[in-house]
Amino acid sequence: MKKIGILGGTFNPPHTGHLLIANEVLQTFGLEEVWFMPNQVPPHKDVPSPVSNADRLAMLELAIGDNPDFRIEMIELERNGKSYTYETMKLLKNRHKDADFYFIIGGDMVDYLPNWHKIDELLEMVKFVGVNRPAYEGKTNYKILFTETPQMDISSSMIRNRVKEGKSIRYLLPEPVRVYIEEHGLYGT
């Protein structure tokens, strides 16, 4: 069985923290690949993004392009409406019967697990990997794997706010992504 990591998110924009987490989990658990899975409309977020899916995908491609162990999984962007991880992973398991999936979540999502749609069934399908994140406990009664990663207190919302305020975002995300944001006038540049 192939060991595949799944890192879901809005990636609006993708940043250094996403890449660090993916690489650490890849190495720690001996995964063959990590698939970055941008979501359409996550159930826990109601505000639609002013940035298009095409822009999010372009930024993600720029962010991971130099790592042959990373790829983009488009399954959630192919569907309309809210994306529930249970439904997505059911489809992925059917498409990739030779894969064991390791679903990577930050401490904020570990704390939120009791609220996930069909969490008990989902735990039968995938192995969850929780990574530490500043300001979140990351404790749960669910049986999940944990790993420590170097702490980077970076978030996509912080980057968007810095852009709006005219502050530098250099070194918070890959340089090609920073240039893309600037060239395309994203987030109020």
C-alpha atoms as an extended CHARMM CRD file, in Angstrom:
* protein
*
       189  EXT
         1         1  MET       CA              0.0000000000        0.0000000000        0.0000000000  PROA      1               0.0000000000
         2         2  LYS       CA              1.1810000000        3.4820000000       -0.8570000000  PROA      2               0.0000000000
         3         3  LYS       CA              1.3080000000        5.8870000000        2.0770000000  PROA      3               0.0000000000
         4         4  ILE       CA             -0.1610000000        9.2140000000        0.9640000000  PROA      4               0.0000000000
         5         5  GLY       CA             -0.5310000000       12.3410000000        3.0540000000  PROA      5               0.0000000000
         6         6  ILE       CA             -3.4740000000       14.6620000000        2.4540000000  PROA      6               0.0000000000
         7         7  LEU       CA             -3.2010000000       18.3020000000        3.4650000000  PROA      7               0.0000000000
         8         8  GLY       CA             -6.4840000000       20.0760000000        2.9130000000  PROA      8               0.0000000000
         9         9  GLY       CA             -7.1470000000       23.7650000000        3.1800000000  PROA      9               0.0000000000
        10        10  THR       CA             -8.1440000000       26.9170000000        1.3990000000  PROA      10              0.0000000000
        11        11  PHE       CA             -4.4880000000       27.7650000000        0.6280000000  PROA      11              0.0000000000
        12        12  ASN       CA             -5.5330000000       31.3810000000        0.3480000000  PROA      12              0.0000000000
        13        13  PRO       CA             -2.5820000000       31.9060000000        0.0430000000  PROA      13              0.0000000000
        14        14  PRO       CA             -0.3370000000       28.8560000000        0.5490000000  PROA      14              0.0000000000
        15        15  HSD       CA              2.5300000000       29.7400000000        2.8860000000  PROA      15              0.0000000000
        16        16  THR       CA              5.7570000000       28.4390000000        4.3760000000  PROA      16              0.0000000000
        17        17  GLY       CA              3.9080000000       26.8490000000        7.3030000000  PROA      17              0.0000000000
        18        18  HSD       CA              1.9090000000       24.6150000000        4.9410000000  PROA      18              0.0000000000
        19        19  LEU       CA              5.0890000000       23.4580000000        3.2150000000  PROA      19              0.0000000000
        20        20  LEU       CA              6.9390000000       22.8470000000        6.4730000000  PROA      20              0.0000000000
        21        21  ILE       CA              4.0940000000       20.7640000000        7.9190000000  PROA      21              0.0000000000
        22        22  ALA       CA              3.7560000000       18.6910000000        4.7440000000  PROA      22              0.0000000000
        23        23  ASN       CA              7.4800000000       18.0020000000        4.5910000000  PROA      23              0.0000000000
        24        24  GLU       CA              7.7550000000       17.1060000000        8.2820000000  PROA      24              0.0000000000
        25        25  VAL       CA              4.8380000000       14.6450000000        8.1080000000  PROA      25              0.0000000000
        26        26  LEU       CA              6.2170000000       13.1730000000        4.8670000000  PROA      26              0.0000000000
        27        27  GLN       CA              9.5620000000       12.4900000000        6.5490000000  PROA      27              0.0000000000
        28        28  THR       CA              8.2520000000       11.4300000000        9.9760000000  PROA      28              0.0000000000
        29        29  PHE       CA              5.7940000000        8.8250000000        8.6790000000  PROA      29              0.0000000000
        30        30  GLY       CA              7.7360000000        7.6950000000        5.5990000000  PROA      30              0.0000000000
        31        31  LEU       CA              5.0430000000        8.8220000000        3.1880000000  PROA      31              0.0000000000
        32        32  GLU       CA              5.5390000000        8.5170000000       -0.5510000000  PROA      32              0.0000000000
        33        33  GLU       CA              3.7510000000       11.7760000000       -1.3520000000  PROA      33              0.0000000000
        34        34  VAL       CA              1.7340000000       14.5780000000        0.1760000000  PROA      34              0.0000000000
        35        35  TRP       CA             -1.2660000000       15.7340000000       -1.8070000000  PROA      35              0.0000000000
        36        36  PHE       CA             -2.3500000000       19.3200000000       -1.2460000000  PROA      36              0.0000000000
        37        37  MET       CA             -6.1320000000       19.3710000000       -1.5140000000  PROA      37              0.0000000000
        38        38  PRO       CA             -7.6490000000       22.8430000000       -1.8930000000  PROA      38              0.0000000000
        39        39  ASN       CA            -11.2310000000       22.8460000000       -0.7350000000  PROA      39              0.0000000000
        40        40  GLN       CA            -14.2190000000       24.4280000000       -2.3960000000  PROA      40              0.0000000000
        41        41  VAL       CA            -16.2440000000       25.6200000000        0.5790000000  PROA      41              0.0000000000
        42        42  PRO       CA            -15.0950000000       24.2430000000        3.9270000000  PROA      42              0.0000000000
        43        43  PRO       CA            -18.0310000000       23.5170000000        6.2710000000  PROA      43              0.0000000000
        44        44  HSD       CA            -16.5210000000       25.5700000000        9.1220000000  PROA      44              0.0000000000
        45        45  LYS       CA            -16.0550000000       28.7580000000        7.0320000000  PROA      45              0.0000000000
        46        46  ASP       CA            -18.9680000000       30.7050000000        5.5760000000  PROA      46              0.0000000000
        47        47  VAL       CA            -17.2660000000       33.7070000000        3.9900000000  PROA      47              0.0000000000
        48        48  PRO       CA            -16.5960000000       33.2260000000        0.2680000000  PROA      48              0.0000000000
        49        49  SER       CA            -13.1320000000       34.2260000000       -0.8850000000  PROA      49              0.0000000000
        50        50  PRO       CA            -12.6830000000       37.1430000000       -3.2710000000  PROA      50              0.0000000000
        51        51  VAL       CA             -9.7470000000       35.1660000000       -4.7460000000  PROA      51              0.0000000000
        52        52  SER       CA            -10.6920000000       32.7360000000       -7.5090000000  PROA      52              0.0000000000
        53        53  ASN       CA            -10.0300000000       29.0100000000       -7.4570000000  PROA      53              0.0000000000
        54        54  ALA       CA             -7.7600000000       29.5680000000      -10.4750000000  PROA      54              0.0000000000
        55        55  ASP       CA             -5.6310000000       32.0130000000       -8.4570000000  PROA      55              0.0000000000
        56        56  ARG       CA             -5.4820000000       29.6780000000       -5.4550000000  PROA      56              0.0000000000
        57        57  LEU       CA             -4.4120000000       26.8060000000       -7.7210000000  PROA      57              0.0000000000
        58        58  ALA       CA             -1.7980000000       28.9140000000       -9.4820000000  PROA      58              0.0000000000
        59        59  MET       CA             -0.3120000000       29.9790000000       -6.1420000000  PROA      59              0.0000000000
        60        60  LEU       CA             -0.3220000000       26.3890000000       -4.8770000000  PROA      60              0.0000000000
        61        61  GLU       CA              1.4360000000       25.1750000000       -8.0360000000  PROA      61              0.0000000000
        62        62  LEU       CA              4.0850000000       27.8630000000       -7.5530000000  PROA      62              0.0000000000
        63        63  ALA       CA              4.4790000000       26.9250000000       -3.8690000000  PROA      63              0.0000000000
        64        64  ILE       CA              5.0060000000       23.1790000000       -4.3530000000  PROA      64              0.0000000000
        65        65  GLY       CA              6.4740000000       23.0780000000       -7.8530000000  PROA      65              0.0000000000
        66        66  ASP       CA             10.0400000000       22.4120000000       -6.7470000000  PROA      66              0.0000000000
        67        67  ASN       CA              9.2040000000       19.3650000000       -4.6020000000  PROA      67              0.0000000000
        68        68  PRO       CA              8.6390000000       16.0780000000       -6.4940000000  PROA      68              0.0000000000
        69        69  ASP       CA              6.9990000000       14.5530000000       -3.3830000000  PROA      69              0.0000000000
        70        70  PHE       CA              4.1770000000       17.1280000000       -3.4190000000  PROA      70              0.0000000000
        71        71  ARG       CA              1.2110000000       17.2890000000       -5.7830000000  PROA      71              0.0000000000
        72        72  ILE       CA             -2.2200000000       18.8780000000       -5.9930000000  PROA      72              0.0000000000
        73        73  GLU       CA             -5.4000000000       16.8090000000       -5.5950000000  PROA      73              0.0000000000
        74        74  MET       CA             -8.3410000000       18.6050000000       -7.2540000000  PROA      74              0.0000000000
        75        75  ILE       CA            -11.2080000000       16.3910000000       -6.0540000000  PROA      75              0.0000000000
        76        76  GLU       CA            -12.8560000000       19.0220000000       -3.8450000000  PROA      76              0.0000000000
        77        77  LEU       CA            -12.6400000000       21.7430000000       -6.4950000000  PROA      77              0.0000000000
        78        78  GLU       CA            -14.4070000000       19.4150000000       -8.9270000000  PROA      78              0.0000000000
        79        79  ARG       CA            -17.5150000000       19.4050000000       -6.7220000000  PROA      79              0.0000000000
        80        80  ASN       CA            -19.9190000000       22.2080000000       -5.8330000000  PROA      80              0.0000000000
        81        81  GLY       CA            -21.1280000000       23.1760000000       -2.3950000000  PROA      81              0.0000000000
        82        82  LYS       CA            -19.6090000000       22.5130000000        0.9920000000  PROA      82              0.0000000000
        83        83  SER       CA            -16.7890000000       19.9960000000        1.1690000000  PROA      83              0.0000000000
        84        84  TYR       CA            -17.0890000000       17.3390000000        3.8350000000  PROA      84              0.0000000000
        85        85  THR       CA            -13.9200000000       15.3440000000        4.4140000000  PROA      85              0.0000000000
        86        86  TYR       CA            -15.9100000000       12.1310000000        4.8700000000  PROA      86              0.0000000000
        87        87  GLU       CA            -17.4290000000       12.3750000000        1.3730000000  PROA      87              0.0000000000
        88        88  THR       CA            -14.1100000000       13.3850000000       -0.1940000000  PROA      88              0.0000000000
        89        89  MET       CA            -12.1340000000       10.5770000000        1.4000000000  PROA      89              0.0000000000
        90        90  LYS       CA            -14.7950000000        8.0350000000        0.4240000000  PROA      90              0.0000000000
        91        91  LEU       CA            -14.2960000000        9.0830000000       -3.2120000000  PROA      91              0.0000000000
        92        92  LEU       CA            -10.4860000000        9.0800000000       -2.9150000000  PROA      92              0.0000000000
        93        93  LYS       CA            -10.4690000000        5.6230000000       -1.2990000000  PROA      93              0.0000000000
        94        94  ASN       CA            -12.5380000000        4.3100000000       -4.2270000000  PROA      94              0.0000000000
        95        95  ARG       CA            -10.2240000000        5.9390000000       -6.7950000000  PROA      95              0.0000000000
        96        96  HSD       CA             -7.0050000000        4.8500000000       -5.0860000000  PROA      96              0.0000000000
        97        97  LYS       CA             -7.5820000000        1.4110000000       -3.5970000000  PROA      97              0.0000000000
        98        98  ASP       CA             -3.8220000000        0.8880000000       -3.2060000000  PROA      98              0.0000000000
        99        99  ALA       CA             -3.3730000000        3.8810000000       -0.8590000000  PROA      99              0.0000000000
       100       100  ASP       CA             -3.3340000000        4.3660000000        2.8930000000  PROA      100             0.0000000000
       101       101  PHE       CA             -4.2630000000        7.9820000000        3.5220000000  PROA      101             0.0000000000
       102       102  TYR       CA             -2.7750000000       10.0960000000        6.3050000000  PROA      102             0.0000000000
       103       103  PHE       CA             -4.9820000000       13.1540000000        6.7580000000  PROA      103             0.0000000000
       104       104  ILE       CA             -2.8930000000       16.0210000000        8.1410000000  PROA      104             0.0000000000
       105       105  ILE       CA             -4.5440000000       18.5310000000       10.4690000000  PROA      105             0.0000000000
       106       106  GLY       CA             -3.3010000000       21.3450000000       12.6470000000  PROA      106             0.0000000000
       107       107  GLY       CA             -3.9550000000       21.7090000000       16.3590000000  PROA      107             0.0000000000
       108       108  ASP       CA             -6.9170000000       23.9820000000       15.6210000000  PROA      108             0.0000000000
       109       109  MET       CA             -8.6260000000       21.1710000000       13.6940000000  PROA      109             0.0000000000
       110       110  VAL       CA             -7.6720000000       18.5600000000       16.3200000000  PROA      110             0.0000000000
       111       111  ASP       CA             -9.6480000000       20.6270000000       18.8180000000  PROA      111             0.0000000000
       112       112  TYR       CA            -12.5510000000       20.7980000000       16.3280000000  PROA      112             0.0000000000
       113       113  LEU       CA            -12.6850000000       17.0310000000       15.5210000000  PROA      113             0.0000000000
       114       114  PRO       CA            -15.8320000000       16.3100000000       17.5880000000  PROA      114             0.0000000000
       115       115  ASN       CA            -17.7200000000       18.6200000000       15.2030000000  PROA      115             0.0000000000
       116       116  TRP       CA            -16.5620000000       16.9290000000       11.9850000000  PROA      116             0.0000000000
       117       117  HSD       CA            -19.2300000000       15.3270000000        9.7930000000  PROA      117             0.0000000000
       118       118  LYS       CA            -19.2620000000       11.5240000000       10.3360000000  PROA      118             0.0000000000
       119       119  ILE       CA            -16.0210000000       11.6390000000       12.3150000000  PROA      119             0.0000000000
       120       120  ASP       CA            -16.2900000000        8.0260000000       13.5620000000  PROA      120             0.0000000000
       121       121  GLU       CA            -16.6980000000        6.6520000000       10.0250000000  PROA      121             0.0000000000
       122       122  LEU       CA            -13.8970000000        8.9180000000        8.7950000000  PROA      122             0.0000000000
       123       123  LEU       CA            -11.5290000000        7.5450000000       11.4400000000  PROA      123             0.0000000000
       124       124  GLU       CA            -12.1180000000        4.0800000000        9.9750000000  PROA      124             0.0000000000
       125       125  MET       CA            -11.0420000000        5.3220000000        6.5190000000  PROA      125             0.0000000000
       126       126  VAL       CA             -7.9370000000        7.4060000000        7.2240000000  PROA      126             0.0000000000
       127       127  LYS       CA             -5.2020000000        7.9040000000        9.7450000000  PROA      127             0.0000000000
       128       128  PHE       CA             -5.3120000000       11.4220000000       11.1510000000  PROA      128             0.0000000000
       129       129  VAL       CA             -1.9860000000       13.1230000000       11.8120000000  PROA      129             0.0000000000
       130       130  GLY       CA             -2.2090000000       16.0580000000       14.1990000000  PROA      130             0.0000000000
       131       131  VAL       CA              0.5420000000       18.6660000000       14.1450000000  PROA      131             0.0000000000
       132       132  ASN       CA              1.1630000000       21.2310000000       16.8150000000  PROA      132             0.0000000000
       133       133  ARG       CA              0.0350000000       24.7990000000       16.1550000000  PROA      133             0.0000000000
       134       134  PRO       CA              0.5830000000       27.8500000000       18.3670000000  PROA      134             0.0000000000
       135       135  ALA       CA             -2.3740000000       28.8650000000       20.5610000000  PROA      135             0.0000000000
       136       136  TYR       CA             -4.2250000000       25.5230000000       20.2200000000  PROA      136             0.0000000000
       137       137  GLU       CA             -4.1980000000       22.6090000000       22.6420000000  PROA      137             0.0000000000
       138       138  GLY       CA             -4.3580000000       19.8820000000       20.0250000000  PROA      138             0.0000000000
       139       139  LYS       CA             -5.8260000000       17.3620000000       22.4780000000  PROA      139             0.0000000000
       140       140  THR       CA             -8.4980000000       14.8360000000       21.6400000000  PROA      140             0.0000000000
       141       141  ASN       CA             -9.9770000000       11.5620000000       22.8010000000  PROA      141             0.0000000000
       142       142  TYR       CA             -9.9210000000       10.2880000000       19.2190000000  PROA      142             0.0000000000
       143       143  LYS       CA             -7.1760000000        7.8910000000       18.2260000000  PROA      143             0.0000000000
       144       144  ILE       CA             -4.9040000000        9.9340000000       15.9910000000  PROA      144             0.0000000000
       145       145  LEU       CA             -1.1830000000       10.1470000000       15.3210000000  PROA      145             0.0000000000
       146       146  PHE       CA              0.7410000000       13.2150000000       16.4660000000  PROA      146             0.0000000000
       147       147  THR       CA              4.0000000000       14.7590000000       15.3920000000  PROA      147             0.0000000000
       148       148  GLU       CA              5.9210000000       17.8000000000       16.4740000000  PROA      148             0.0000000000
       149       149  THR       CA              6.9470000000       20.2540000000       13.7990000000  PROA      149             0.0000000000
       150       150  PRO       CA              9.0140000000       23.4190000000       14.1160000000  PROA      150             0.0000000000
       151       151  GLN       CA              6.6890000000       26.1970000000       15.2180000000  PROA      151             0.0000000000
       152       152  MET       CA              5.7980000000       28.8660000000       12.6610000000  PROA      152             0.0000000000
       153       153  ASP       CA              3.0260000000       31.1860000000       13.6880000000  PROA      153             0.0000000000
       154       154  ILE       CA              1.9710000000       31.9790000000       10.1170000000  PROA      154             0.0000000000
       155       155  SER       CA             -1.5610000000       31.8900000000        8.7940000000  PROA      155             0.0000000000
       156       156  SER       CA             -3.1430000000       32.7600000000        5.4820000000  PROA      156             0.0000000000
       157       157  SER       CA             -5.3980000000       35.3190000000        7.1760000000  PROA      157             0.0000000000
       158       158  MET       CA             -2.3590000000       37.0230000000        8.7360000000  PROA      158             0.0000000000
       159       159  ILE       CA             -0.7330000000       37.2300000000        5.2890000000  PROA      159             0.0000000000
       160       160  ARG       CA             -3.9130000000       38.6570000000        3.7320000000  PROA      160             0.0000000000
       161       161  ASN       CA             -4.1330000000       41.2740000000        6.4940000000  PROA      161             0.0000000000
       162       162  ARG       CA             -0.4820000000       42.2450000000        6.0790000000  PROA      162             0.0000000000
       163       163  VAL       CA             -1.0240000000       42.7480000000        2.3560000000  PROA      163             0.0000000000
       164       164  LYS       CA             -4.0830000000       44.9640000000        3.0260000000  PROA      164             0.0000000000
       165       165  GLU       CA             -2.0420000000       47.0150000000        5.5040000000  PROA      165             0.0000000000
       166       166  GLY       CA              0.8270000000       47.4110000000        3.0390000000  PROA      166             0.0000000000
       167       167  LYS       CA              3.2450000000       45.3890000000        5.1970000000  PROA      167             0.0000000000
       168       168  SER       CA              5.8870000000       43.0290000000        3.8770000000  PROA      168             0.0000000000
       169       169  ILE       CA              5.0310000000       39.3500000000        3.4010000000  PROA      169             0.0000000000
       170       170  ARG       CA              8.5170000000       38.4270000000        2.2150000000  PROA      170             0.0000000000
       171       171  TYR       CA              9.7570000000       35.1090000000        3.7140000000  PROA      171             0.0000000000
       172       172  LEU       CA              6.2610000000       34.1770000000        4.9700000000  PROA      172             0.0000000000
       173       173  LEU       CA              5.5530000000       32.3300000000        1.7370000000  PROA      173             0.0000000000
       174       174  PRO       CA              7.5680000000       31.1450000000       -1.2630000000  PROA      174             0.0000000000
       175       175  GLU       CA              8.9050000000       34.0520000000       -3.3090000000  PROA      175             0.0000000000
       176       176  PRO       CA              7.0470000000       33.0200000000       -6.5200000000  PROA      176             0.0000000000
       177       177  VAL       CA              3.7630000000       33.1390000000       -4.5490000000  PROA      177             0.0000000000
       178       178  ARG       CA              4.6000000000       36.5950000000       -3.1640000000  PROA      178             0.0000000000
       179       179  VAL       CA              5.3420000000       37.8330000000       -6.6870000000  PROA      179             0.0000000000
       180       180  TYR       CA              2.0900000000       36.2980000000       -7.9970000000  PROA      180             0.0000000000
       181       181  ILE       CA              0.0640000000       38.0860000000       -5.3010000000  PROA      181             0.0000000000
       182       182  GLU       CA              1.7030000000       41.3740000000       -6.1640000000  PROA      182             0.0000000000
       183       183  GLU       CA              1.4360000000       40.9670000000       -9.9440000000  PROA      183             0.0000000000
       184       184  HSD       CA             -2.2400000000       39.9530000000       -9.7780000000  PROA      184             0.0000000000
       185       185  GLY       CA             -3.2740000000       42.5380000000       -7.1980000000  PROA      185             0.0000000000
       186       186  LEU       CA             -4.5970000000       39.9480000000       -4.7540000000  PROA      186             0.0000000000
       187       187  TYR       CA             -5.7050000000       40.7610000000       -1.2010000000  PROA      187             0.0000000000
       188       188  GLY       CA             -5.7530000000       44.4890000000       -1.8370000000  PROA      188             0.0000000000
       189       189  THR       CA             -2.2440000000       44.9750000000       -3.2420000000  PROA      189             0.0000000000
